[in-house]
């Protein structure tokens, strides 16, 4: 089998690359490697250059066209394109949906523009408390962590739970202890902090509920993939809500709410006000409607968002990939950072609502 080495800039460095079990990270889509990080070598197990599809999101409801500068829009579009391109390259080499989803989430966690990993929002305790989950559609195996504060890439902790724990969800200090035992990279809490997020926290705390903008509530990142073996996977990571209190946990680490994958039907990742996604079991609902009603992916996704979520009073969005390779988006907010790519050459990035011509406004 072939390996996709992340973070090795030249062939001379290959001997220094470690395996995925050593759990590291790369600085994705920027052309260099953080010298303090170890490197992941992904094993290819699927046929190369066969049909695949993927989608990613960087949060729903966090953007408004009139308030976004051209440079900011270009920066977001470039990052989404770069992350999807790395996923495309992995799938073309025959790597798995699970590894590809993880890899793309790591790239988004390492980018401070998104509310996940580096750049996660602050809780009311003025720390970054992060959640993540990942699910393998083959046997519906899953792993998740909540309220971690020192694991550089929370998605790697979720993956370690899937691979090496008899549990599905670990939280807080226990999750961090497990991450250390698996050799994951541990960083000071200050690593995750950015001035932009600190300013949002202080303004929210000062104005209390008066300051409750979409950007302080959303920003979760997610990925869904169908690989060349026909397997599905979904992964999601978040910093949660700005100024969240009392150890609040949203939908991201809850399997069936923020993340779900079943090879027979679909893989889904969600973003939005987590309490409503938990109550509605939104991610699982998509696959359930495909199974019992026979709805196509997009129809099931639209029902989950525009009927179920709307009916509960929630807001947000989902991305999905079907067992047939179809890709879908659905959201009830002003927009959603999102993108899709397929083996047929599709590579599209969208941010805002689509107009009547199907164009990104």
Buried (B, 14 or more C-beta within 10 A) or exposed (E): EEBBBBBBEEEEEEEEBBBBEBBBBBBBBEEEBBEEBBBBBBBBBBEEEBBBBBBBBBBBBBBBEEEBEEEEBEEBBEBBBBBBBBBBEBBBBBBBBBBBBBBBBBBBBBBBBBBBBBBBBBBBEEBBBBBBBBBBBBEEBBBBBBBBBBBBBBBBBBBBBBBEBEEBBBBBEEBBEBBBEBBBBEBEEEEBBBEEBEEBBBBBBEEEEEBEBBBBBBBBBBBBBBBBBBBBBBBBBBBBBBBBEEEBBBBBBBBBBBBBBBBEBBBBBBBBBBBBBBBBBBBBBBBBBBBEEEBEBBBBBBBBBEEBBBEBEBBBBBBBBBBEBBBBBBBBBBBBBBBBBBBEEEEBBBBBEEEEEEEBE
